[in-house]
Amino acid sequence: MHSTKPGYRRIAAEKKLQQTNKIPKDWLISADTHRSSTNVLDVPVTCGILDNVECEITSDYDATALLEKLKNGIWSAEQVTIAFCKRAAIAQQLTNCLTEIFFDEAIERARQLDKDRQQNSSGNALRPLHGLPISLKDSFQVAGYDTSTGLACYVNEPAEENSGTAAMLLDLGAVLYCKTNLPQSIMTGDSDNNVFGRTLNPRNKLLTAGGSTGGEGALIALRGSVLGVGTDIFGSIRVPSVCNGIYGFRPSVGLVPHGGVRDLSVPGTDFIRSTAGPMATSIRDCRLFLKTLMQAGTWRYDSTVISLPWTNIEAKEHLRIAVVENDGIFTPSPPIRRAMKEAVALLEKSKSIEIIPLTLPDAKEHCQNLVSHWAVSGNDFARTGEPVVPSLKALGLLDMKGTTLKGLFDLNVSRAEAAKNYLRLFRDNNLDAILMPPAPHTAVPLDTWSTATYTGLWNYLDFPAVVLPVDEVRESDLADDVGNAKFGPEDARLYSLCKDNKISALPSDVVS
């Protein structure tokens, strides 16, 4: 039985005050420097909080390059950690992207790592992630800190132990310094909840930062982190990657430890399971994350993990890549179509790549099956009197009727058949990859991201998928007519969001 808690407003106010007190006064920025700006990407390097070295550390390198600097002793773990804590604090003030803040503990850990290095007279190799700051989505347990997932009923219930991924990263030498915001229910395209509030998109604060790992997306876009870990059950790594112009990789389920991650699906209904994966400023950092974990014995940290060794497979001399222009449900908007066209044109210049046009079979049916299974544990909202946030209410997830046991069996049969058919699709066409949009649009106005068919299909099939940023939206992309929407009224409504709103300077992406 859960104990009776005070109302959510009081809980949220106390939690936000705790957050504010975790940021040193010397790291506070004047609201006048950004209040009138919709794009705040340049504020971290112009606000005067970071010195020149800290700007270099946080601006000029990805995680792979930073590790080399750390291992070569160019910078200490403490220097790098302080730099990213300061930049994360700036990002928090600009976009409200953080939940749990533990900068002091992170800096102390970094100092200890530096001492360990100095005392290492035996010449033993440094741990693989020595001194590298890594951020985590709020749903990962970190011992001593809440895993509230933006619900007041879980505030002030600190985790007693680390999640599998957090424990593994610490054992590998990483520095954990903050957790990041997500939506109420962890299931919508806007990272908004009644405890921490809404995360804003640093490229355009009038548009969504995505969800459910939107706090990571905004933090990494502002380079308050260069490597973070999210979870994905319907596109929760990839949607924020689209909105914020970063790299995000959804591995197949079980590859990365997921134990100790809170999700709000009804226990036992793991028809579609969540998976953990990296979000980063470079594609090689996604590789770094997976390679490091897979080489370190993931089975030690999670009883449900599929522990596979990392294998350095040689690149093929010839690739066959299928190109999918749309999913047959929603029409890609002009910037997405242009980005796809340019990406394909680049691939066609290579003599070692063969492009094959492809239509996805039964995508609409598969996505309908995916949605029909969803059941969210909404009873926890009532314990503190929380209202449903607009993005969750718009999706109607809490009103969806559950299925019968026979219905669940039928859904599992349908999913197994779909996976078999898509395996056949790959084999019959001798495909190495599929290139397609990760969404029909870029970031959209707040509380209007209402579909994830482009991403959800790969959760349904449990295929890996990665988002690659390729360009920014141009003014010329906006001149288009809603009549170009091909698939009915709902498609036209979604298509109109991009026509009616200014979205220039936002990233346009492709996924393979």
N, C-alpha and C positions, 0 to 999 in steps of 0.2 A: 504494500500500500504506500502511495506517495503522501507525504505530509502536506497539509494545507499551506498554500503560499499566498503572499500578498498579491495585489493586482499587478498586472503587467507594466503599467505606467511607472509605478514606484520601482519595480525591479529594473526596468530599462534605464530610468534616471540614475539609479545608483551604479549600474554597470557602465554607463557612459562616463560618469564622473571618475570611476576607477580607470577607465581608458585614458582620459585626459591627464590624470595624475601620473600616468606611466610615461608621458612624454616630457623630457626635461624642458624647462623654460627657455633655455638657450636655443632650443630647436624649434620654437614656435615661429610661425611666419605671420605677417600682417595680412588680415583679410583683404585689405585694400589692394594687395598685389595681384589678386586673382578674382575678386568678387564679380567683376564685370566681364571676365573672360570666359568664353565657352570652351576654348582649347587651352589646356594648362600644361601641355607636354614640356614646355621650356622653363616652367617655374622652378623646378629643382635646381637648375644650374644658374638661375638668375636671381634667386631670392636671397643669396648671401649666407645661407646656413652652411653650405659645403665649402671647404677650402679647395684649392686647385688639385691637390692630390686626391681628395675624396671625390671630386668631380671626375677625375681620370679613372679611378677605380670603378666607379659605378656606371660610367658612361661609355667607356671605350672597349670593354672586353665582355665576351660571353663567359659562361662558367668554365668551359674547357681551358680558355686562355688564363682565366684567373687562377685556376688550380696550378698551372705551370708557374705563375708568378709566386704563388704561395710555396710551392715545393722548392723553388729556386731561392727562396728567402728574399725576394725583391720587396715584399711587404709581409708584415706579420699578420697572423690570424686576427689579432686585436685590431690592427689598422683597418683591415677589410671589413670586419664585423661592425665596427663603429660607423664606417662609411655607409654600409647598407642599412644599419639601424636608423641613422639620421635621414637617409633618403626615404626609407619606409615611413618615418614619422611625417615627412613632408607630404608624401603620397596620401597618407591618412587624412591630413588636413585639407587636401585638395579634393579627394574623391570619397572619403569614408570607406576605405577598402579593408580595414583591419577589424578583427574581433579581439582576440587575445594578444596582448603585447607583453613580451618578456625580454626587453632589450638588456636590462641589467644582468640577468642570468646568462644571456648569450655572450655578453662581453666578458663576464667572469670565466665562462667556459673557454672562450678564445684565448684568454690569458693563460689558462691552464694548459691548453694545447701548445702554446708557445713555450711554456716552461718544460713540458714534456719533450719538446723538440730539442731544447738546449741541453737537457739532461740525458739525451739519447746518445751516450758515448759509444754504444756497441755498433752503431751504424745501421741499425734496423731501418727498413724502408718506412716512410710515413704512410699512414692509412690513406686509402684511395681518395677520400673526399676531405682530406686534412684542411680544416679551417674554412671550408666553403659555406657561406650562409645560404640556407635553403628555407623557403617559406612553405607553409602547409595550409590547405583548406581547413576551415573550422571543424569539419566533421571528423578529422583525425584526432584521436585521443593523444594528448601530451600530458604526462604525469604532473599533477599539481595545478592544472588549469581546466577551466570549464570546456565542455564539448556541447555547448548549448544549441548549436545549429540555429541560432536566431530565435529560439523559443524560450519564453520567460520561465516556463516550468522546469527547464534544465539549468538555469543560471544558479551559481553558487553550489554546484555539485561537481567539484574538481575530480578529474580522472585519477584513479589510484595507480594506473600503470600506463605505459606508452602503447600506442597502437603498434602493430607489427612494422609498418613502414617507418614510423618515428624512431622506434628502437633500433632498427637496422641502420638508418641514416646516422644516428649518433654513434653506433659501433663502428661505422665506416669513417668517422672523423668529422662529419658535417656539424655545423652550428645552426640550431633551430632558434629563431628569434621572433617569430610572429605567426599568427593564424589569420585567415582571411575570410571575408564576408560571403554570404550565400543567401538564397531566398528562404522565406518561410516554406516549409515542406521539402526544401532541396529539390524542387521539381519544376521551377519556372524559368523563363528566359530573362527575368529581372532580379538582380540580387538585392532584395528588399525584404525587411522583416521588422517586427515591432520592438525588438530589443536594440539593434544597432542602427536601424534605419536603412537607407538606400545607398548603394554604391553607384557613383557617377562615372561616366565614360570620360577619360581625360582628353580624348580627342574632340569630343563635343558633349558637354554636360547635359544637353537636352535629349540625348539619345541613350539607350540602354548600354550598360557595360556587359550585358549577357548574364546567363546563369546556366547551371547553378554555381559554377566556380568563378563568378564575376569579380569577386574581390581579388583573386589571383590575377585575373586578366588585367584589371586596372593597375595593380601593383607592378606587374612586370612591364606593362606599357610605359609606366613612369620610371622604370628601372630601379624601383625600390627593392626589387629582386630580379635576378637573371635566371633563376631556376626554382620552380615551385612544383608542388604535387597536388593534383586535383583528383576528382572521381567523375565517372561518366556512366550514366545509365540510360540516357536518351539523347546525349549530345553535350553533357555538362562540362566537359573539357573543351570541346570543339566550338560550341556556340560562343563562349567568351573569347576564344582565340580569334574567331571571325570578327567580333565586335571591336577588339583591341589591337588587331594586327600583329599577333604573335604566333608562335608555333605551338601546336598542341597535339599530343599523340594519345590515342585510345588503344591500349593493348587488348588482346583477348583476355577474357576473364581468368583470373588465377595466376597471371604471370607476375604481378606485383602484389606483395602482401596487402590484404584488405582487412585482416582481423583488427578489431578495435576501431573501426570506422562506424559512426552512427549514420544510419539512414532511416527513413520514416515509413518504409513499406511495412505492411503487416508481417510479422515474423512467420516464416515458413512459406511465404508466397514468393519464392525466388525463381519464378518463371524466367524473368530477365534479371540477371545479376549485375550489380555495379562493379566497375573495374577501376583501379587506380592507375594514374599515368602522369607523365611530365608535361609541364607547360614552360616554355623557354623563349629566349631571344634568338636562338639558332637551332637548326635541325640537328647539328652535331651534338648539342647538349641533350637532346632527347635520347640520342644514342648513348651518350655518356651515362645518363641516369640508368637506362635499362642494362647496359653492359656491366656497370659497376654492381648493381644489385644481383643480377643473374650469376655473376662470378663469385658472389659471396655466400651462396647457400640460403636462398629465400625460405626453404623448408624449416629452418630453425626458428622462424618468426611467425609462422602462420600455418595452422594445421590444414587449412583448405587450399593452400597455394599449390600450383602445378610447377614444381621446381625443375626448370630446364636449364642446362648449362648454356652459356653464351658460346656461339660458334661463329668464327670469323669466316663467313661464307664469301667466296670470291665473287666479285661482280660479274654478271653475265656479259658476254660480248654482244649479244643481240637481245633486245627487249621487245615484247609485244604489249602495247598499252591500249586498252579500250577507252574510248572517250564517250562519256554519257553527257548529253547536253542538258537534260532535265530528268526529273524523277517521274514525270507523267501525272503529277499532282499539283505542283506549283511552278509557274513560269519564272525562270531567273530574270532579274531586273537588268537594265542595260549595263551597269558596271560589272556585274557578274558575267554576263555574256561576253563582254569585251575582254575581261581577264582570262576567261576560258579560251577565247579565240587566240589571244596573244600567247598563252601558255602552249597551246597546241602547235602554233606556228614555230615556236622555239624548238619543240621536240621534233618537228618534221625536218628541221635543218640537220639533224643528226642522222648519219647513215646507219647507225646501229639501233635505231628505234623505229619500229613499225606501228603505225596508228590504225586502230580498228574501230569504226563507229559501232556503238552498242546501245540497245534499248533495254532497260532493266525490266525483267519479267515480273509481273504481279506485285509491283512495289506498293500500290495503293492497298491491296488486300493485306499484305504483310504489315503495313503500318497500322491499319485498322485493327488487326489482331493484337499488335503491340499495345495500342491504347486501351483496348477492351479489357486488358488484364489489370490495368493499374488500380491499385487500392492503396490509399494513403491513410496513415493512422492520424485522423483528425481529432480524436478525443482529447489529445494532450493540449490542444489549443484552449479548450474550455476551462482547464484547471486554473488559469490565471486571467480568464476573461478576455483573451485576445480576440480581436476581430481578424477576419481573413484579409490579407493584403490584396490590392487590386489585381495584380498579375495572376495570383492563384485563383481568385474568384472568376476571372475572365476565362480561365482554362476549364473550370467546372470539374476539377478532379475530385473534390470532396463530395460531389453529388452523384458520382458515378456508381452505378449498382454493381455489386460484386457478382461473380459468376458462381455457378454450382460446381461441385467437385467434378461432375461429368464434363462441364464446360471447360474446366481447367485441363482435364485430360485431353480434350479435343484441341485446345490451343497448343498443348505440347506436341501433339501429333502433327498439327499444321506447321509448327515451327521446325520440327525435325525434317519434314518433307521439303520445306523451303530451303533449309541449309543444304540438303542433298542436291536440290535443283541448282543452287548457285555454285556448288562445287562442280557440278557437271558443266555449268556455263563456263567456268574457268578452264576446265580440262578440255572441253570440246573446242574451245577457241585458242587453247594454248596461251592463256593470258598470264602476264606477270603482275599486272596492276590495272586498276580502273582509275581514270582521271575524271572528276566531276565536281560540280560546285558543292561546298559544304552547307549551303543554305541558298534560298532563292533571292536573298537580299543581303545587304550589309546591315550595320546596326540601324535599328528603327526607333521611333519615339518610345518614351517610357511606357511600360505596361502593354505594349502591342506586339511583342514577340509571342506568337500564338501557335507556332507549329515547329516541329523538328523532324519532318519526314526524311529530309536528306541525311540527317545524322542517325535518326532512330532505326533506320533499316539495318545499319551495321551492328547496332546493339542486338536487334532481333536475331541476326544471323551469327553474332559473336565473331565478326571479322575485325581485324585491326584497321584503324583509319587515322590519318594524320592531316592536319590543316597546315597549308603553306601560304603565307601572305605573299602576294605578288605585285601589288600596285596600290595606288590610292584612287579614290573616285575623282573623276574630272567633271567639270561643268558640262561638257558635251554629253556626258552619260545621262543627264537629267531630262533631256528633250525626248520624251517618249509618250506614247498614248496607252491608256489603260486597255484599249481594245486589243493590244498585243498579248494580253493574258489569254492563255489557250484553254484553260481547264475549268471554266465555270465561274459562278459568282464569288465563291470564297477565294479563288485564285485572283480574281479581279480586285477584291477588297484589299488583299495583301499587297498586290502589285501597286495599288494606288498610294500606299504608304511611302514608297520610294519616290513617286512622282510629286507628291504634295509637300515634301519636306526637304530642306537643304541638308545634303549629306556629303558635300565635298570635304576632302581631306580625311575621309574614312578609308580604312583598308578594304581592298577587294581580294578575295582569297580563292584558292582552289584546294581540293582535297584529293588524295590518291590512296 
